[in-house]
Amino acid sequence: MTITTLPTLSYIDRLTTFADCWPPSLEPTTRQLAATGHICDRPPLEALEEGSHCITCNKFVKREDSVSALQSSLFGSNQESCYQGLKLHHAACTFLQNRIPIDAQSIESDLRGGQALSAIRNLWERRSKPQQHLQPTTHRHPQPSTLFSLPTELRLQIYSQIMPSMDRLTPITTLSKQSIRIVTEMGFSKTGPRDMTKINLLSTCRAVHEEALDILFTNTTYKFESTKLLYLFLRHIGEHGRALLKYVDVACGDREDPIAFSLLASCPKLKGITIRLRRPVLILPGSPLWLLDGVACLLELSGLEKVTFGECKVREGKLPKYLDESKADAAIVRRELTRPKGSPGGVRWVDGHLDI
Ligand SMILES: [Zn+2]
């Protein structure tokens, strides 16, 4: 194993090295590890110690540390282990510099500061319990309340009257440029006192909590001006939120594309995506799309019903749109993302490059 040849391993190659060693429940972690340059291919060492290592800097990280760093909610009960586990690479590793959208410093400053809480983010933080409850709880425990004798549709209507309402298109932003705390743009720009009583509904019991939380995802497209924001959002909503997420609209072409799309690929109910891809800074005009690691991670999404290629805002220093309906590449991306859920992709990678 030499360091000079390994970095040519594609995302898929790296992901495959985890397949036989890590359980499927850890898929969100293995995808993110592969996206950030990790592989798991040194038996018996890695089998014994249960971990993975970076193909560039060789840093070995134990499985439990990666899971707490990459699969938990960023503001859950285990902030400490998340903070520790971020050290997935050596300090000078290029993967560390380029791929992880959060660093220990921003977590630290957010833990110190952060009094400005929006109702929605507070709400996400409230569920940080273990996540074995993806089926509606009502089937597991008989509910004495008459609320549960109502048809589900009626209950959902009641919740929707009480819960903070999300627009059909809800942009997400961060509290400040360096912060990793996210809020809805609506919550961010709102002045005056916020009504925090609405979300008391979620504290009543777990069954109400789960049904009511579903409302936030059913008809809402969450919109992100970068894949970094998308990634922070996916981490904040945690495993339960990721299990409910239906629609996203994201501007990409950034260094955080691989880790964000690799985690998005672990959202089982995702139905639709709007991709607004700028030409990444380091890619020359006219270069094939398929050179991008982020695109390899994007192609792991499957079972979508709607794939749209949207406009990019061309701001100062930003590059123009890289992918639109007129390009043959767009048809390939759409074909791949709409293939049946979980079926193998039609794209083959040879030495890290696309073979069409
Ligand atoms: Zn590394």
Boltz pocket constraint, residues with backbone or C-beta under 6 A from the ligand:
constraints:
  - pocket:
      binder: B
      contacts: [[A, 36], [A, 37], [A, 54], [A, 55], [A, 56], [A, 57], [A, 58], [A, 59], [A, 88], [A, 89], [A, 90], [A, 93], [A, 94], [A, 95], [A, 96]]
      max_distance: 6.0
